Amino acid sequence: ERLSLTRTAVAHYPWNAQAHEWLAQDLAVAGHWDDAVNALKNAINLNPGYLPRRQQLAELLDYAALVLPTRGADFQRQAVTERQHIAELSPIVHPRNRLLIKPGSTLPVQPAAQ
């Protein structure tokens, strides 16, 4: 099972943000929403200027709010806060760490420099 492999990866490489991101994805698939959010927050703490990972957190929080309606308001608040962080950081992070704007996106971010 992949979840045990990603747990092992995080245990062996706790400084690796990508390993924490993979763990978060696997925890979400398994329905462990709080653990998934915490794993993704750990990944963000290891590389706070990588905005695509922050966007993944906002999307994970949105989905968790739908799946766990009793805690939906809290998850939604966290998602809004994360999107505010993205908007604040976008002008100052390296272009390779910014989000690419998808057609129809309403995110207030700048596209990566060409």
Backbone hydrogen bonds, N-H to C=O, Kabsch-Sander energy under -0.5 kcal/mol:
donor,donor_aa,acceptor,acceptor_aa,energy
5,L,1,E,-1.0
6,T,2,R,-2.5
7,R,3,L,-2.2
8,T,4,S,-1.8
9,A,5,L,-2.3
10,V,6,T,-2.3
11,A,7,R,-2.2
12,H,8,T,-2.3
13,Y,9,A,-2.4
16,N,13,Y,-2.1
17,A,15,W,-0.8
20,H,16,N,-1.5
21,E,17,A,-2.2
22,W,18,Q,-2.5
23,L,19,A,-2.2
24,A,20,H,-2.4
25,Q,21,E,-2.2
26,D,22,W,-2.4
27,L,23,L,-2.7
28,A,24,A,-2.3
29,V,25,Q,-2.1
30,A,26,D,-1.7
31,G,28,A,-1.3
32,H,27,L,-2.8
33,W,31,G,-1.4
36,A,32,H,-2.4
37,V,33,W,-2.6
38,N,34,D,-2.4
39,A,35,D,-2.5
40,L,36,A,-2.2
41,K,37,V,-2.3
42,N,38,N,-2.2
43,A,39,A,-2.0
44,I,40,L,-2.2
45,N,41,K,-2.4
46,L,42,N,-1.5
47,N,43,A,-1.1
50,Y,47,N,-1.7
51,L,49,G,-1.1
51,L,97,N,-2.2
53,R,50,Y,-0.7
54,R,50,Y,-1.0
55,Q,51,L,-2.4
56,Q,52,P,-1.9
57,L,53,R,-1.9
58,A,54,R,-2.2
59,E,55,Q,-2.4
60,L,56,Q,-2.7
61,L,57,L,-2.7
62,D,58,A,-2.1
63,Y,59,E,-2.4
64,A,60,L,-2.8
65,A,61,L,-2.0
66,L,62,D,-1.3
67,V,63,Y,-2.3
68,L,64,A,-2.8
71,R,68,L,-1.9
72,G,69,P,-0.8
75,F,71,R,-2.2
76,Q,72,G,-2.7
77,R,73,A,-2.2
78,Q,74,D,-2.2
79,A,75,F,-2.2
80,V,76,Q,-2.4
81,T,77,R,-2.3
82,E,78,Q,-2.3
83,R,79,A,-2.2
84,Q,80,V,-1.9
85,H,81,T,-2.0
86,I,82,E,-2.1
87,A,83,R,-2.1
88,E,84,Q,-2.2
89,L,85,H,-2.5
90,S,86,I,-2.3
92,I,89,L,-1.6
93,V,89,L,-1.6
97,N,94,H,-2.4
98,R,95,P,-1.3
105,S,102,K,-2.3
109,V,107,L,-1.9
